[in-house]
Amino acid sequence: MKVKQEFFGFNPVMWMGVVEDNKDPLKLGRLRVRIFGWHNSKPTEVDGEPGVKTEDLPWAQVLQPVNAGPNSGIGGPLTGIVQGTWVMGMFLDGEIAREPLVMGSLAGIPTSMNPNPDGGPPTEGFYDPDGPVKGFPRISNDWTVDEPDTNRLARNDNTAMGDPKDYTHTIIDKKKNRQHKSQYGNGYEIEEPVLDGWDKFKSKYPLNRVLETKSGHIFEIDDTPKFERIHIYHKNGNYIEIGGAVGAMNRMDKVVGDQFTMIDGNHYKSVHGDINVVGRHIQQLSQTTVIEGQSITLKAPAMVLAAKKVHVAESLSVGRGASCTIVDIRGRVFEVKNGIVVASTDS
């Protein structure tokens, strides 16, 4: 069998470049990369050398890690690399240079942005064509050039470590001073927990692994000693945090809107401490509801029993002000008005 010498490693050509397009029409995660030494830095002709527009760059396949293994929708995500990312790869067809393969990405410290501040069409290549307003390097959320690509939550920079400024992530400012409180009518409060002395973000590089999406969703797995935590954050403010500032054995679920729990089977809950609920409590129960306990006390300035009959199995104590009809387990009927039993009959 005759093997094409320019294919797949027989005459390998390694390269580095910058991603200029990640909107693969085949949705395979392919990228258009402007490659140093192979593609002109200008989209138009310069000194007789032809320019290359972004849309004329060949699509590059992306090598996936072994724990991804995409196949028929199974496996890890094929997307994630944004425009403006530096990548490294090889040409599968050697110096023919029409079959690029991305083998990995490179972090850096961007020093400049696309000279066209409003984004495309770009005046120069090796930048994100969308420009700094919509693209990368980003200038939103106080992000700047001359700053490492590593996420601020993973770096946790501060001036005490010799950095030129505090690169504080906006999520830290949102959660540092927790103001959300709920209050019972008797003054009892429930608030978002934060332990004493945990007012500062304590993650240490390189122990916090962070994934932040383009819109601002965040996933953290933090192995910082005495600050170990798992954190899932939605850009609208919802989050789940286990450990960290809420306590090593604790979990915090924050919902800024409504929360729904839909269970097709049974629901079992085991709580060895108290259950405290703040707010209006409405339950739509099934046809038969059973509440069991050694002692059940209902306290309220006013209590309304809307049922036509109330069956009492053993003993009954009615407080002042209650008016209702009560039937005990033996069939006796009690008429109660303003907390006083006014009549008792057998039926």
KEKEKOL-487863 format. One record per residue (C-alpha): residue number from 1; x, y, z. Coordinates in Angstrom, 3 decimals. Example, Ala and Ser with C-alpha at 12.3 -4.5 7.8 and 13.67 -1.06 7.14 Angstrom:
{node 1,{12.300,-4.500,7.800}}
{node 2,{13.670,-1.060,7.140}}
This chain:
{node 1,{0.000,0.000,0.000}}
{node 2,{1.331,3.398,-0.960}}
{node 3,{1.198,5.881,1.915}}
{node 4,{0.820,9.569,1.242}}
{node 5,{3.953,11.055,2.734}}
{node 6,{2.347,14.363,3.550}}
{node 7,{-0.355,12.901,5.746}}
{node 8,{-0.543,12.345,9.489}}
{node 9,{2.888,12.722,10.881}}
{node 10,{5.140,11.485,8.091}}
{node 11,{6.160,15.087,7.541}}
{node 12,{4.740,16.836,10.620}}
{node 13,{4.539,20.595,10.830}}
{node 14,{3.821,22.064,14.249}}
{node 15,{2.301,25.527,14.586}}
{node 16,{0.857,28.140,16.960}}
{node 17,{-1.982,30.511,16.217}}
{node 18,{-5.004,32.473,17.423}}
{node 19,{-8.643,31.357,17.139}}
{node 20,{-10.678,33.803,15.060}}
{node 21,{-13.891,31.796,14.560}}
{node 22,{-15.563,29.162,16.761}}
{node 23,{-18.983,29.129,15.073}}
{node 24,{-18.579,25.816,13.253}}
{node 25,{-21.504,25.341,10.802}}
{node 26,{-21.213,21.552,11.276}}
{node 27,{-21.294,21.980,15.071}}
{node 28,{-18.313,19.691,15.555}}
{node 29,{-16.331,22.098,17.703}}
{node 30,{-13.981,23.015,14.849}}
{node 31,{-12.075,26.290,14.880}}
{node 32,{-10.683,28.718,12.354}}
{node 33,{-7.135,29.566,13.419}}
{node 34,{-4.795,32.225,12.038}}
{node 35,{-1.414,30.493,12.191}}
{node 36,{1.854,32.355,12.693}}
{node 37,{4.197,32.061,9.728}}
{node 38,{1.506,30.648,7.450}}
{node 39,{-1.255,33.265,7.365}}
{node 40,{-0.799,36.987,6.793}}
{node 41,{-1.619,39.161,9.794}}
{node 42,{-3.726,41.401,7.541}}
{node 43,{-7.031,40.431,5.911}}
{node 44,{-5.949,42.435,2.861}}
{node 45,{-2.836,42.270,0.642}}
{node 46,{0.374,43.671,2.156}}
{node 47,{3.561,44.206,0.115}}
{node 48,{2.386,41.808,-2.553}}
{node 49,{1.585,39.087,-0.039}}
{node 50,{-2.058,38.027,-0.234}}
{node 51,{-4.209,38.688,2.793}}
{node 52,{-6.344,36.046,4.419}}
{node 53,{-9.777,36.889,5.760}}
{node 54,{-11.153,35.026,8.734}}
{node 55,{-13.781,33.288,6.603}}
{node 56,{-11.018,31.998,4.283}}
{node 57,{-9.103,30.211,7.057}}
{node 58,{-9.459,26.394,7.006}}
{node 59,{-11.488,24.706,9.729}}
{node 60,{-9.312,22.886,12.265}}
{node 61,{-10.418,19.759,14.094}}
{node 62,{-9.860,19.799,17.875}}
{node 63,{-8.143,16.869,19.565}}
{node 64,{-10.257,15.740,22.532}}
{node 65,{-8.906,14.287,25.813}}
{node 66,{-9.316,10.577,26.441}}
{node 67,{-11.957,11.168,29.131}}
{node 68,{-14.177,13.010,26.637}}
{node 69,{-14.518,10.501,23.800}}
{node 70,{-17.356,12.191,21.864}}
{node 71,{-19.444,9.654,19.972}}
{node 72,{-23.137,9.929,19.010}}
{node 73,{-23.730,12.610,21.615}}
{node 74,{-21.896,10.688,24.333}}
{node 75,{-18.789,12.139,25.952}}
{node 76,{-17.516,15.548,26.930}}
{node 77,{-18.374,18.897,25.367}}
{node 78,{-16.928,19.828,21.998}}
{node 79,{-17.222,23.546,22.631}}
{node 80,{-15.492,25.896,25.027}}
{node 81,{-12.577,27.588,23.261}}
{node 82,{-13.494,31.210,22.583}}
{node 83,{-12.248,33.515,19.853}}
{node 84,{-8.938,35.144,20.675}}
{node 85,{-7.546,32.026,22.406}}
{node 86,{-4.002,30.975,21.596}}
{node 87,{-3.755,27.359,20.475}}
{node 88,{-1.084,24.932,19.307}}
{node 89,{-1.379,22.108,16.823}}
{node 90,{-0.071,20.403,13.733}}
{node 91,{-0.926,20.076,10.041}}
{node 92,{-2.149,16.552,9.300}}
{node 93,{-1.185,17.048,5.656}}
{node 94,{2.296,18.467,6.305}}
{node 95,{3.321,21.532,4.338}}
{node 96,{0.167,21.415,2.219}}
{node 97,{-1.244,23.076,5.343}}
{node 98,{-4.942,22.601,4.662}}
{node 99,{-5.724,20.072,7.429}}
{node 100,{-4.905,21.772,10.759}}
{node 101,{-5.476,19.958,14.051}}
{node 102,{-5.710,21.838,17.361}}
{node 103,{-3.934,19.851,20.073}}
{node 104,{-4.264,22.261,22.983}}
{node 105,{-4.674,25.831,24.141}}
{node 106,{-2.195,28.236,25.727}}
{node 107,{-2.810,30.755,28.500}}
{node 108,{-1.019,34.076,28.392}}
{node 109,{-1.120,37.707,29.419}}
{node 110,{-2.796,39.749,26.667}}
{node 111,{-1.117,43.094,26.077}}
{node 112,{-3.375,44.565,23.397}}
{node 113,{-6.810,44.264,21.818}}
{node 114,{-8.173,44.254,18.296}}
{node 115,{-7.321,47.709,16.898}}
{node 116,{-10.916,47.972,15.720}}
{node 117,{-12.610,48.716,19.077}}
{node 118,{-16.112,48.113,17.718}}
{node 119,{-15.284,44.688,16.366}}
{node 120,{-15.339,43.304,12.786}}
{node 121,{-14.454,43.624,10.154}}
{node 122,{-11.052,43.518,11.876}}
{node 123,{-8.190,45.661,10.691}}
{node 124,{-5.641,43.046,11.781}}
{node 125,{-5.568,39.317,12.308}}
{node 126,{-4.447,37.342,15.359}}
{node 127,{-7.257,38.947,17.372}}
{node 128,{-10.842,38.126,18.177}}
{node 129,{-12.746,39.696,15.242}}
{node 130,{-15.607,40.660,17.571}}
{node 131,{-13.360,43.198,19.298}}
{node 132,{-13.081,44.013,23.007}}
{node 133,{-16.723,45.087,23.424}}
{node 134,{-18.238,41.699,22.593}}
{node 135,{-15.171,39.497,22.362}}
{node 136,{-11.812,38.711,23.961}}
{node 137,{-9.639,39.834,25.625}}
{node 138,{-12.643,41.175,27.520}}
{node 139,{-12.911,44.528,29.202}}
{node 140,{-16.200,43.829,30.987}}
{node 141,{-16.399,43.185,34.744}}
{node 142,{-13.319,45.396,35.177}}
{node 143,{-11.194,42.862,33.286}}
{node 144,{-8.114,44.443,31.777}}
{node 145,{-5.224,43.723,29.456}}
{node 146,{-1.853,42.901,31.018}}
{node 147,{-3.730,40.427,33.238}}
{node 148,{-3.217,36.634,33.177}}
{node 149,{-5.843,34.548,31.401}}
{node 150,{-6.209,32.408,34.542}}
{node 151,{-9.548,33.057,36.251}}
{node 152,{-9.401,35.554,39.112}}
{node 153,{-11.098,33.094,41.456}}
{node 154,{-8.283,30.613,40.815}}
{node 155,{-5.562,33.268,41.202}}
{node 156,{-7.077,35.243,44.099}}
{node 157,{-4.561,38.046,43.575}}
{node 158,{-3.988,40.662,46.247}}
{node 159,{-1.484,43.405,46.964}}
{node 160,{-0.094,41.530,49.949}}
{node 161,{1.267,38.925,47.519}}
{node 162,{3.115,41.615,45.563}}
{node 163,{0.594,42.088,42.781}}
{node 164,{0.232,45.599,41.351}}
{node 165,{-3.476,45.725,42.190}}
{node 166,{-6.313,43.686,43.659}}
{node 167,{-7.871,41.654,40.861}}
{node 168,{-11.118,40.920,42.686}}
{node 169,{-13.740,38.837,40.927}}
{node 170,{-17.176,40.444,40.924}}
{node 171,{-18.760,37.356,42.514}}
{node 172,{-16.654,37.918,45.636}}
{node 173,{-18.053,41.427,46.039}}
{node 174,{-21.592,40.062,45.597}}
{node 175,{-21.217,37.380,48.252}}
{node 176,{-18.757,38.975,50.686}}
{node 177,{-21.374,40.997,52.564}}
{node 178,{-24.423,38.776,52.779}}
{node 179,{-27.491,40.907,53.393}}
{node 180,{-30.346,38.484,52.714}}
{node 181,{-32.452,37.884,55.831}}
{node 182,{-35.870,36.395,56.526}}
{node 183,{-37.700,37.089,59.763}}
{node 184,{-40.414,35.360,61.744}}
{node 185,{-43.304,37.353,63.147}}
{node 186,{-41.782,36.941,66.617}}
{node 187,{-38.460,38.420,65.465}}
{node 188,{-36.567,35.168,64.847}}
{node 189,{-34.247,35.545,61.831}}
{node 190,{-32.719,33.256,59.265}}
{node 191,{-29.919,34.681,57.130}}
{node 192,{-27.341,33.443,54.675}}
{node 193,{-24.603,31.819,56.741}}
{node 194,{-21.040,33.104,56.774}}
{node 195,{-18.651,32.059,59.525}}
{node 196,{-16.857,34.595,61.698}}
{node 197,{-13.527,35.546,60.171}}
{node 198,{-14.538,34.346,56.697}}
{node 199,{-15.276,37.760,55.256}}
{node 200,{-12.389,37.352,52.804}}
{node 201,{-12.056,34.936,49.913}}
{node 202,{-9.403,32.414,50.979}}
{node 203,{-8.704,30.299,47.877}}
{node 204,{-5.029,29.699,47.091}}
{node 205,{-3.462,29.202,43.677}}
{node 206,{-3.214,26.537,42.226}}
{node 207,{-5.694,24.640,44.431}}
{node 208,{-8.951,26.131,43.106}}
{node 209,{-10.114,24.692,39.792}}
{node 210,{-12.505,27.112,38.115}}
{node 211,{-14.674,26.934,35.013}}
{node 212,{-16.369,30.196,34.045}}
{node 213,{-18.519,30.463,30.927}}
{node 214,{-18.787,33.431,28.611}}
{node 215,{-22.047,34.665,30.163}}
{node 216,{-20.818,34.335,33.760}}
{node 217,{-21.848,30.888,35.043}}
{node 218,{-19.195,29.519,37.433}}
{node 219,{-18.163,26.074,38.664}}
{node 220,{-15.495,25.781,41.382}}
{node 221,{-13.826,22.794,43.037}}
{node 222,{-11.571,24.246,45.724}}
{node 223,{-8.957,22.184,47.598}}
{node 224,{-7.531,25.091,49.601}}
{node 225,{-6.811,23.736,53.136}}
{node 226,{-9.520,24.765,55.645}}
{node 227,{-11.505,26.353,52.784}}
{node 228,{-12.412,23.216,50.833}}
{node 229,{-15.665,23.755,48.960}}
{node 230,{-17.757,23.043,45.886}}
{node 231,{-19.536,26.021,44.350}}
{node 232,{-22.025,26.241,41.472}}
{node 233,{-23.126,29.767,40.537}}
{node 234,{-25.666,31.051,38.012}}
{node 235,{-25.087,34.521,36.635}}
{node 236,{-28.481,35.720,37.964}}
{node 237,{-27.392,35.110,41.588}}
{node 238,{-28.593,31.553,42.248}}
{node 239,{-25.917,29.350,43.757}}
{node 240,{-25.148,26.175,45.679}}
{node 241,{-22.138,26.210,47.979}}
{node 242,{-20.861,23.281,50.035}}
{node 243,{-18.198,24.077,52.626}}
{node 244,{-16.068,27.207,52.477}}
{node 245,{-17.554,30.251,54.156}}
{node 246,{-20.783,28.453,55.106}}
{node 247,{-18.888,25.874,57.168}}
{node 248,{-17.090,22.637,56.351}}
{node 249,{-20.149,20.470,57.068}}
{node 250,{-22.768,22.895,55.745}}
{node 251,{-24.491,23.604,52.446}}
{node 252,{-26.142,26.805,51.204}}
{node 253,{-28.797,26.890,48.453}}
{node 254,{-29.661,30.413,47.302}}
{node 255,{-32.644,30.914,44.969}}
{node 256,{-33.489,34.440,43.847}}
{node 257,{-36.752,33.381,42.209}}
{node 258,{-39.034,30.361,42.619}}
{node 259,{-37.877,26.823,43.378}}
{node 260,{-39.678,23.705,42.164}}
{node 261,{-39.135,20.134,43.315}}
{node 262,{-40.984,17.515,41.271}}
{node 263,{-40.868,13.932,42.572}}
{node 264,{-42.634,11.081,40.804}}
{node 265,{-41.980,8.653,43.643}}
{node 266,{-41.784,9.072,47.402}}
{node 267,{-39.935,11.815,49.264}}
{node 268,{-38.000,10.892,52.397}}
{node 269,{-36.401,13.508,54.618}}
{node 270,{-34.439,12.810,57.779}}
{node 271,{-33.660,15.773,60.028}}
{node 272,{-32.138,15.138,63.453}}
{node 273,{-32.349,18.795,64.475}}
{node 274,{-35.025,21.463,64.128}}
{node 275,{-36.863,22.432,60.948}}
{node 276,{-37.356,26.199,60.760}}
{node 277,{-39.513,27.700,58.027}}
{node 278,{-39.833,31.455,57.513}}
{node 279,{-42.627,32.861,55.389}}
{node 280,{-46.173,31.987,54.407}}
{node 281,{-46.546,28.213,54.478}}
{node 282,{-49.200,26.701,52.193}}
{node 283,{-49.449,22.970,51.586}}
{node 284,{-51.700,21.327,49.007}}
{node 285,{-51.952,17.828,50.443}}
{node 286,{-53.465,14.553,49.250}}
{node 287,{-56.874,13.236,50.279}}
{node 288,{-55.513,11.755,53.499}}
{node 289,{-52.832,13.460,55.579}}
{node 290,{-51.294,11.957,58.714}}
{node 291,{-49.100,13.944,61.114}}
{node 292,{-47.494,11.861,63.844}}
{node 293,{-45.548,13.081,66.852}}
{node 294,{-45.199,12.703,70.607}}
{node 295,{-46.589,16.209,71.054}}
{node 296,{-47.965,18.621,68.441}}
{node 297,{-48.493,22.239,69.435}}
{node 298,{-50.131,24.845,67.215}}
{node 299,{-49.564,28.450,68.305}}
{node 300,{-51.137,31.457,66.601}}
{node 301,{-53.090,34.628,67.596}}
{node 302,{-55.916,33.285,65.424}}
{node 303,{-56.544,29.796,64.147}}
{node 304,{-59.152,28.745,61.579}}
{node 305,{-60.268,25.168,61.049}}
{node 306,{-62.107,25.018,57.742}}
{node 307,{-63.003,21.298,57.977}}
{node 308,{-66.612,20.304,58.612}}
{node 309,{-65.510,17.741,61.217}}
{node 310,{-62.361,17.225,63.267}}
{node 311,{-61.796,13.707,64.682}}
{node 312,{-59.806,13.426,67.920}}
{node 313,{-58.344,10.012,68.773}}
{node 314,{-57.331,10.578,72.392}}
{node 315,{-57.420,13.907,74.234}}
{node 316,{-58.084,17.466,73.110}}
{node 317,{-57.066,20.801,74.593}}
{node 318,{-58.607,23.866,72.966}}
{node 319,{-57.120,27.306,73.585}}
{node 320,{-58.990,30.543,73.999}}
{node 321,{-60.827,31.883,70.963}}
{node 322,{-61.237,28.694,68.901}}
{node 323,{-64.643,27.872,67.364}}
{node 324,{-65.232,24.548,65.673}}
{node 325,{-66.991,21.165,65.678}}
{node 326,{-64.856,18.281,66.938}}
{node 327,{-65.631,14.563,66.729}}
{node 328,{-63.465,12.205,68.778}}
{node 329,{-62.562,8.670,67.825}}
{node 330,{-65.578,7.267,69.720}}
{node 331,{-68.020,9.414,67.745}}
{node 332,{-68.790,12.037,70.364}}
{node 333,{-69.402,15.507,68.930}}
{node 334,{-68.102,18.653,70.623}}
{node 335,{-69.278,22.137,69.746}}
{node 336,{-66.641,24.762,70.597}}
{node 337,{-67.234,28.490,70.556}}
{node 338,{-64.568,31.016,71.482}}
{node 339,{-62.520,28.265,73.089}}
{node 340,{-65.353,26.923,75.257}}
{node 341,{-67.042,23.555,74.763}}
{node 342,{-70.750,24.519,74.708}}
{node 343,{-72.252,21.130,73.807}}
{node 344,{-71.336,17.450,73.768}}
{node 345,{-73.417,14.660,72.265}}
{node 346,{-73.039,11.032,71.360}}
{node 347,{-73.661,9.989,67.770}}
